[in-house]
Amino acid sequence: MKQIILLVGMLISMSTQAIWYEAKGQATIVNNDFEQAKSLATQDAVKQLLLYSGASVTSISKVSGGQLTLDQIEVVSKGSLHNLTVLDDGNHGQQYYIILQADVFPATSQCKASGYSKNMLLLPPFLKQQHQARVGQLQELSPAVEQRTYDIARQVGNQFNVKPPPKLPLNYYKPGEHNYKGIKDVADRYGAQYLLGLEIENISLDQVHKPKFINLSYPQRYFVVNARVYNAIDLEEIYNKRFSVNAPWEFDAREVVSPHSAEFWLSAYGETVNATLQQVVTEVDALLACQPLQGSVVKVLGPDRWQINLGKANQLNRGMLLNLIHQNYHWGNWDIPRQEQIMADSMVRIEQVYQESAIVVAVDPSMTANIQLGDLVSKQ
């Protein structure tokens, strides 16, 4: 029995505009089983493409030799993929990768927000086990991963504007503590709608590192990272995924390796870390495609004019209408927020637009007294 439900795949008109996307899937090669790794990597890449199309992916079942058929996808989709082709595949160390390309027909009813870039801030990565950095003297791994993730996000991010890494204390971000007030404060300070936090859980070796003249093979070194995305306006965690990979550690036991150096990033381990960070950014990009664009009223300029923290960088234009939402937070026990949002009776219109801000006026002048600092503006 077919396991795929395509709601409008056959209903898309020929005039619908397709968007060309690439997606990179990855999987760890276990026990030299390349076919299984290829299958899992293919599933991962197809899932990302389906998310771009506005799909809600429940599961992807077995794939034989990386060959995927529609019968093997369980998905409710309001978009579709066409001309699915393989651009490249292979392995870096113990990681198998495949790059797929497809013409994506987005679901206009579900992903109208895909045309707007959301503001995202990368939090300083948290290195959980500091002592594991001793081999190679990788104490600077967190800032190096932060910079590399920022560079990747600038290159491949279609659905967000990544803000430059903030000057926050080392290990400022501590996952699991749910410091919602801290999340909101940082987001407000840097004008971010979303925060991406990385927790590096494990960079240990799978065996005692012996001198090269004794060791017949390189030890495997792990890179386990948990990625979380927070909606800083709704104060909710909207993404939480753990990535676990490993690759040969090709350096001598006592060799000092700077994680900022080309030597590190061109090694098998560095390439595996880089590929994992690319996967994180690609998945987050796909996730944000169908999230609404939201910003805040940040300044009162007069009795009928306000400044918002969105602008040309978010694809806003003069004359565009935005929804206005009144927002309140009620902080309960353990500083857990209870949010209240009320849709205003009137919208606001963009009067002037700059790169990262805009000036808005109320469409209904009688509503001006109700617009306050901290109110939300939204483009669905």
N, C-alpha and C positions, 0 to 999 in steps of 0.2 A: 504493500500500500504506500502511496506517495506520502512523504512526510513534509511536504512544502505547501504553504498557503501563500500565494501571491495575490494580494487584494486588487491591485491596480496595474500589475505588470503588463497585462494585455490591453489596458485602457489608455495607456499613455499615447498621445497623438504623435504623429511623425514630426510635428512642429515643436515638440517639447525640446528644450535646450539641454543637451547632455553636458556633463562636466567630466573632464578626463582626470582620473586619479591614479596614483600609484600607492601600493601598500606593501610593507615588508613584514613577512611573518617569520617567526623564529621558534626553534625548539631545540632542546638539549639532546644530543646523541647518547643514548644509554646502551651499554653493551654492544657498541658498534652496529646498532640497528639503524642504518641510514634510511631504510624505507619507512620505518615508523616515525623517525624524526621529520622526514619530508612530508609525511601525511599530516602530522601535527602542525608543522610550519605552514602548510597550505591552508589548513582550517583557520589558523590565526590570521593569515592575510585576507582570506575571503570574508571573515567576520568583520574586519576593519572596513573593507569596501562596502559591506552591507550596512554598517553603521552610518557611513557617509550617505547612503541612499535613503536613510530614514527608517531602516529596519530595526525591529526589536528581535534580537537573535536569542532563541531559547537554547538551542544546542546544535552542534554539527556532528553527525555520526561518523562512522568509519569511512576513511578515504583509502583507496587502494593505490599504492604507489604514487601518491600525490595527485591522482586523477579524481577530480570532484565532479559529481553529477548533481543536477537539481533534485533528484529523488533522495539525496542523502543529506539535505539541509532541512532542519525543522526551524521555520522562521515565519514570522508574520511581517510582511514588508509592504510599505506603501511607496516603494521606489523599485528600481530594477537595475541590473548590471547587464551590459552588452559588451561584446568583443573582449572577453576576458582572455588575456594572454600572459605568458610567463616571460618576463624581461631578463631575469637572471636567477640562478640558484647555485648553491654550493655550501661549503662549510668553512667556518673560521674556528679552528680548534675543535672543541666539543659542541659547537653551536652550528646547527644547520639553518640556512636562511633561504627564503624564496621571495622574489619581488614580482608582484602581479600588477598588471595594468588593466583598467576597465573604463568604459564609458558609463558614467553613473547618471541615471535619471532620478534626481531627488524627488521626494514627495513634497509637492508645494504646500499641501495642507499641513504637513507635520514639521517641515524644516524651513519655514520662512526665515528663521533667524540665522540660517547658514550664510546669508549674505552680509552679515555684520560681524566684525571682529570684536571679541570680548577681551577685556583687560585682565591679564593674569600675572601674578607675581610668584617667582620661585623663591621658596624659603631655603635658608642654608641647610644642606643635608646633615642629618644627625648620624654620627658614627657610634653605634651602640656598644661595640666591644673594642675599646681603645687599645687594649693590649695586643690585639691581633695585628696592629699596624707595625709592630716591631720588626718583623721580617720585611726588609726592603725600606724600613723607616718611612712608612706611608702616612705619617701623622697629618700631612697636608692633603690627604685624599678627599676629604669633605669639600674644601674650597675648589679643588681641581674638578671634582664631579659637578659642583655647582656651575662653574664656568663652562664646562663642556656641555652640560644640559642646556644652559642659556644659549650657547652658540648653535646647538642643534635646533632648538625651538625657533630661533630667528630664521633658520634656513627652511624648515619644513612646516612651520605652523601656518595654517590657512585660516583657522577659526579663532585665533587669539592674537593679541599684541602682548608679547612678553616684556615685562618691565625689567630694567637692569637690576641685577642682584642687589638687594638692600644691604647697607652696612649694619648688620645685626651681629650681636655676640655669637661666638662659636657655640654650636648646640643650642641656639635660641629655640629652635623648633624641637620639641620633645613629643613625639607621637604618643597617642593613647591618653594624654593628660586632658584632652578636650578643653583647652584653654580658650574658650570662645571669646572672652573679652580681649585676650591677646590677639586672636585672629582678626577680630573686628578693628582693633586699634591699628594694626599693621596695614590692613586693607584700606582703611580710611586715610592713613598717612600717605600711602603710595597710589591711591586711586585705583585699586584693583577690585575686580568683581570675583575673581577666583584665585585661590592660593594652591600651589603645588608643593607638597612636602615629601621629601625622600628620606627614608630611614634605612641606612646601610646596616643590615643585621649581622652579616657574616662575611669576613674576608680571610678566613682561616685556610690553612693548607691541609690536604688529606693525609699527609705523612710528615714525619720529622724531616726537616730540610738538611740534607747532608752535603758536604763539599762536592763539587762537580766531578772530581776525579774518583770519588767513591760511588756516587749515584749513577746508575745506568739509565735512568729516565727522569724526566722532570716531574716534580710533584704537581698535582692539580691544586689550583687555588680557587676558592669559591668567591662568588660575588652574589650575595643575596640582598635584594633591596625591596622594601615595601613602599609603594607609591600611593599617596592619598591626595585627592582633590577636594577642597572645601569651597562651597559657595559662601563667600564672605558676607553676602547680603542676607540670605536666608539662614546663615549660620548652620549649615548642614554639610555632612560629608557625603559627596555624591560619587566618589570613586575610591576603591580600596583594592589594590591588587599586589600580590607578592611575586617577584621574579627571582628565580634561582638558576644560576648558570655556573659553569666552571671552565677553566682553561689552564694549560700548562704555565707554570711560573718558571720562566727561562733564565732567571738571574741567579747568581751565586748567593749562598746563604747569608754572607755578611755584606753583600753589595747594597749600597744606598741608591735608591731609585726615586727620583723626583716624579711625583704624579703629575706635575705640570709639564714634563719634558716630552719631546717627540719619541724618545727612546721607550718611555712607558706606553704611550698610546699606539705605537707601531708594533708593540709586542703582541703575542697571541692573547695574553690576558687583557691588555689595554683595548685591543680590537673587540674582544668579547664584551667588555664593560661598555664600550662605545655603542655596540649594536644593541645592547639591552636598553641603554638610555634612549636610543632612537625609537625603540619599540614603545617605551613609556610615552614619549612625546607624541608619537603617531596615534596611540590609543586615546590620549587625552584630547588631541585635536579632533578625532572622530566623535568623541563624547560631547564636546562643546558645540558641534555642528547644529544640534537641535535644541540647545539651551537658549533662552531668550537673552537679548542684550539688555542690561540694566545698569543704571548709573544713579547718581544722587544730586539733589540740589545742594550746592556747596557754598553759595553766596547770594545774599540779597542785594541787588544792584539798584533797586528803586521800588516804588509801590506796585509796579506791574512788570518787573523784569528780574530774571534770576539767572545765575550761572550754574551750569551742570558740568560734571567731570567726564563728559563724552564729547567727541568731536570728529574731525575728518579721519583720524586714525581708525575710527570705528565705522567708517563709511556713512556718516551722517551728512546731510546736505541742508542748505537753507530752504525753509518752507516745509520741511518734513514735520509730521505730527507724531507726538509721543504720548503714550499713556501716562497718567499721573497717578501715583499710589501713595496714600498716607500710611506711614509705618511707625510702629511702636514696639519696643522690646520690654518684656517683663522678666526680670531676672529672679529665678526661683532658687531653691536650695542648691548648693554646690555650684552656683553661678551657671546653671543651665538655663538658656534663654527660652522664653515663650513669646513667639512673634505674633503680632497682630497687623494685618494689612487690609486696607480699605480702598477700593478703587474709587478715584475721584469722579465727580459727575462731568468734568470737563477735561479736555486734553490740553497740551501745551504745544506751541508751534516754535520751531527754530527760527530765530530772527537773524542771528549772526553765528557763524561757525568758524572755529579755529582748529589747529591740529589736535589738541587734546582737551578742548573745552568748547562750550557753545553757550549762547545767550538765548533764553526762551521767554515767550510771553504766553499768557493764558488765552485760549481761544474764546472763552466766555469771560469777559472782564468782570462780571459779578462774582467770579470765583477767586479773585486775586487774594482776598483776605484769608483764604483757607490754605494757601500754599506756604509751606514752612521749610526751614533748613532741615535736611535729612530726609525729606520726601523722595520717593523713588520716581525715576522716569524709565520707561520700558518700551522696547520695540520687539514685538513678538516675531 
